[in-house]
Amino acid sequence: MMMNKALVSTLLVSLLLAACTTERVVLLPSADGRPSAVVVRDAQGELLLNEPYAGTYRRAGSNDSYRTTAAEVQERFGAALAAQPVRPSSYVLYFQPGGDVLTLESQAEFARVRKEIAERAAAEVMVIGHTDRVGSLQANDSLSAKRAEAMRDMLIEAGVPAEKLEAVGRGERDPLVATEDGVAEPKNRRVEISVR
């Protein structure tokens, strides 16, 4: 009988703690300033959070909306926010026609890419080469791989360890600007660099 009372007491404490437990969801501003939103669902329906610092408490299975501020978020969640890894960054660099030579503007952008990689403690870099739709599919596959490898080599020469880099070519398969076959679209002659 004593064991049953202990079990009942443990269950009651667990139920009381579960009833008191709250979850909190707060929509933070996006890093790039673009609008964002999240939908939170409960038994009564959906709650849309679509403005920075809109929030909800979930108590006993239902959501109550509220507004908070940047200061309140920092006070309550500052330690957790500070512990997050740095968000990935993406860069797009463009090439002159038919080869693996960057445009003048992209040569300047390359310096920013190099700087960011150097500032990250444990950077991983993915380089994806692309082409426009001039030439055969096979030739564009080869050219996109050549562009990705050329960028990889430039990053290694700039001091990025080779083991942190991966380079692949996608040919003309993922155009930034959709075109007909044979169209020399400058925005499709590019490498995309993801730094994470």
N, C-alpha and C positions, 0 to 999 in steps of 0.2 A: 504494500500500500504506500509506503514511503517513497518508493521509486516512482510510482504513478504520480504522486503530488509533485515531485521534482520535475518530471516530464511535463506535466500540465503547466507548472510555473515557467519553465523554459519556453514552451510554446506561446504562452501569453505574453511574455517579454518580447519574443520574436515578432508576434503579431503587432504589438504596440509600437515597436521600433519601425516595422514596415509601414504602419499607418502614419507615423511621423516623418518618414523619409520623404524628401522632396527632391525633385530634379529641376534643374534650371537650364534653360536654353536662351542664349542671347545672340542676336545677329550682330556681328562686328562689321565695321566698314571694310570693304575689300581693299587690298593693298594698292590696286591700280585705280581705285575710284569708281569702277564700274558698278552699276546696280547689281544687287544679289538678293536672294530670298531663300527661305526655308519654310516647309510646311510641317507642322507638328500635329499629329493625329491622336485622338483619344476616343472613348466610347461615344461622346457627344458629337464628334465630327472633326473638322480640320480647323487649324488656326494658322493663318499666313503671317509670317514675319517678313516684311519687305522693306524696312527702313533700318538704318544703323541704330543700334541700341534698343531696338524693340525686343522684348523678351517674354518668356512665359515660365511660370512655376507649374510643376506637375505635382499635385497632392492628391492622394487617395484616388488615383486614376483619372483625374480631370485636370485640364489646363486653365490657368488664369493668366491673362496677358498683363503686361506692365511695360513701362519705359524706364530705362536707366540712362546713365551718362558715362562718358569716357572715364571720368574720375572714379565713379563707383565700380566700374569694371576693373580698373587698375587696382583699386583697393582690395577687391574681393578675389580677383583672378590673376593678379600681377605675377605671382611666382610661377603659376602654370603657363602663362603666356611667355614669360621669359625663358622657360625650359623648352619651348618649341624649336624644332630645327628651322634653319633659314629656308624660306620658300624657294622652289626652283625658279630659275630665270630662263627665258628663251630669247635668242637673238636670231635674226635673219640677215645673212650677208649675201650680196649679189655678185655675179661674175660677168666679165666681158664675154661676148659671144664666142662659142666654139672651144673654149679652153678652161683653164683653172686659175686665171688671173682675176683677182678681185677688182671691182670698180673702185674708183678713188674714194667715194663715200664709205664703202664697206671696209677699205683699208683703215680708215679712221675709226670705224666701229670695232674693228678687231682689237684695238688697244683697250677698249672698255671690256670686252670679253676676257681678255688676258688678265686685266686688273681684278675682275670679279673672281675668276678662278683662283688667283693668288690669295685673295682675302678669305676664301672659304677654308675651314679647317680640314675637311675631308671631302673635297669636291669630286664628283663623278661627272664626266662630260660625254654626251652623246652627240655625234656629228652626223647629220643625214644630208646627203647630196641629192640634188634635183636638177632636171634639165627642162628646156622648153621642148616643143614638139617638132623641131627641125631635125631631120635625120631618122635613121631606123631605130626601132625599139632596142635592138642589141647595142647599137652605137651609143644610144642615150644611157643605157644601163652602165656601159663601160665609162662614159664621161661622168656620170653622177658619182660613181665609185671613185674615179680619179679626183674629182673635186673634194669629196669627203676625205680622202687620204691626204690630199694636198693641205687641207685645213688642219687635219690631225698632225701632219708633219710641222706645220707652222706653229702649232701650239706646243709641240715637243721642243722645237727650237727656242720657244719663248720660256721654257723652263717647266712646262707641265709634265709630270711623270707619265710615261706611256701607259702604265697600268691603270691610270685613271680615265683613259680615253677609249671610246669605241666609235668606229666610223663605218657607215653603211651607205650604199647608194640605192635610190628609189627610181632612178631614170625619170621618165615623163609621167609616171603613174599618179602622182599627187600634185597636180598643178595648183599654184596659188591663184592663177587666173585661168579659167577654162577657155581653151582655144581649139580651133580645128587643127588637124594634122598639118605640119609644115609651117605653122605660124611661130615667128621668132619673138616670143613674149619675154621681155627682160626680167619681169618679176618671177618667172618660173626658173630662171637660171640662178640657183641659189643653194646655200647650205643653211640648214636650221641647226642651231647649237643649243642644246639644253644643258644647263648647269644646275646640278642638284647636289 
